[in-house]
Structure formats: structure tokens, C-alpha cells
Amino acid sequence: MAITDSLLPEFDQEMATTRRVLERVPDDRLGWKPHEKSWSMGALASHIANMLGWTDVTMNATEFDVMSVTPEQANQVAKSRTELLSWFDANVVKARAALTKSDAEYFVPWSLKAGAKVQFTMPRAVCVRSFVMNHVIHHRGQLSVYLRLNNIPVPSIYGPSADEGM
């Protein structure tokens, strides 16, 4: 079995789940923050939607320098749930296409850099799983707590939620 054949079903399931969580983000709570050091709900949700773009960079380049990101790009926050879901859906399509590679392509080393400093280097397969997918899942969990704290029903993620039982 090819890596792509194993990875794409997991990707599809996790992205469908992530979309269900993002669908719950209300327009009138985008600026809400649980703590002064926390991201706003809109910023966190936008980060989730946008970080899928890292898949294309991971699978089609051998490195990325975070210093190349402009403040406007780094701080892009959706102005509505509609815009947020549009970003997410477009990035899912691009990410999924980027994942259709040969096994050899998944083992190419990839580096994250901050200027001249290499933050890490690992095979693309590891980057896609940890730096992209697990990272999305991590922030999706945070966002589900934001929803709970705002009395917004949390969708089923890996089984029934307290709001969506069997």
C-alpha cells in the first residue's frame, strides 16, 4: 500500500471533522478570547483554516523560511464564518492534491527555517503528519473548548459529544 493510499482516508476524515467544528464558529464571537494571552476565536479558527496551506509547501518544496511570511499573512483573520469556511475548503482541496505523491516524495527531507537557523528537518511524511495534520487537530481541540465556553454545541469529533449523543 502506498503512503498516499493510507494517508488520504485519514486526511479526509480529519478534515470533515475539522469542518464540522469550524461550522460552529459564530460571526458574533470572532473577537472572543478566553484569556488575554489567548488568540481570539476568529484568529484561532483562521489559523486552522490557513495552516492547511503548509501541506503544499511541505510536499512541493524542501524548506520554508518563516521569516518570509508578512505580518499581514501571519495575522489574517476571517471576517465571517462564510469567509473562514471558504478558506478552509480551498485549502483542503489544495492540500489533498499535494498529498498525491509517490512514496519516494514522502521521504524527501524538509526543513523549517527562521532565517539562517534551521528549526527542524525531517521527512515530508513526518512533517505532513505532525507539523500539519496533528497541528490542525491540536488547534481544533482548542477551538472545541472555545465553543464549549460560549455554550455553542460541540459536534461529534471521535464519537458522540455531550451535545450530540448517540
TATAHU-V601122 format. One record per pair of residues at least 24 apart in sequence whose ideal C-beta (glycine too) atoms are under 8 Angstrom apart, sorted by the first residue. I is the first residue (numbers start at 1). GAP is how many residues later the second one is. D is the distance in whole Angstrom. If there is no record, write none. Layout:
# TATAHU-V601122
I	GAP	D
I	GAP	D
This chain:
# TATAHU-V601122
2	100	8
2	101	6
3	98	8
3	100	5
3	103	5
3	122	6
4	95	6
4	96	6
4	97	6
4	99	8
4	102	8
7	92	6
7	118	8
7	121	7
7	122	8
8	88	7
8	91	6
8	92	8
10	123	8
11	84	7
11	85	7
11	88	6
11	122	7
12	84	8
14	119	6
14	122	7
14	123	6
15	37	8
15	77	5
15	80	8
15	81	8
17	123	7
17	138	8
17	140	6
17	141	8
18	30	7
18	70	7
18	118	6
18	119	8
18	122	5
19	66	7
19	69	6
19	70	8
19	73	8
20	135	4
20	136	7
20	137	8
21	119	5
21	122	6
21	123	6
21	126	7
21	133	8
21	134	6
21	136	7
22	26	7
22	27	7
22	59	8
22	62	6
22	63	6
22	66	6
22	121	8
23	58	7
23	62	7
23	132	8
24	123	5
24	128	5
24	129	7
24	130	7
24	131	6
25	56	5
25	59	6
25	118	7
25	122	8
26	55	7
26	124	8
26	126	7
27	53	5
27	54	6
29	121	6
29	123	8
30	47	7
30	48	7
30	49	8
30	50	8
32	114	7
32	118	6
34	111	8
34	112	6
34	115	6
40	37	7
41	102	7
41	105	5
41	109	8
42	35	5
42	36	6
42	42	8
43	32	8
43	34	5
44	95	6
44	98	6
44	99	5
44	102	7
45	33	7
45	39	5
45	98	6
46	30	6
46	31	5
46	32	5
46	38	6
46	41	7
47	92	6
48	40	7
48	88	6
48	91	5
48	92	6
48	95	7
49	29	7
49	35	6
49	36	8
49	38	4
49	39	4
49	42	6
50	26	6
50	37	6
50	41	7
51	81	7
51	84	6
51	85	6
51	88	8
52	36	7
52	39	4
52	40	6
52	42	7
52	43	5
52	80	7
52	84	7
53	38	5
53	41	7
53	42	7
54	77	7
54	78	5
55	36	8
55	39	7
55	40	4
55	43	5
55	44	7
55	73	6
55	77	5
56	38	5
56	39	7
56	42	4
58	40	8
58	52	6
58	66	6
58	69	5
58	70	6
58	73	7
58	74	6
59	39	4
59	40	7
59	42	6
59	46	7
59	65	6
59	69	7
60	38	6
61	49	8
62	46	6
62	47	7
62	48	6
62	49	7
63	47	7
63	48	4
63	49	7
63	50	6
64	46	8
64	47	8
64	48	6
64	49	7
65	48	5
65	49	7
65	50	7
66	46	7
66	47	7
66	48	5
66	53	8
67	46	8
67	47	6
67	48	5
95	37	8
99	29	7
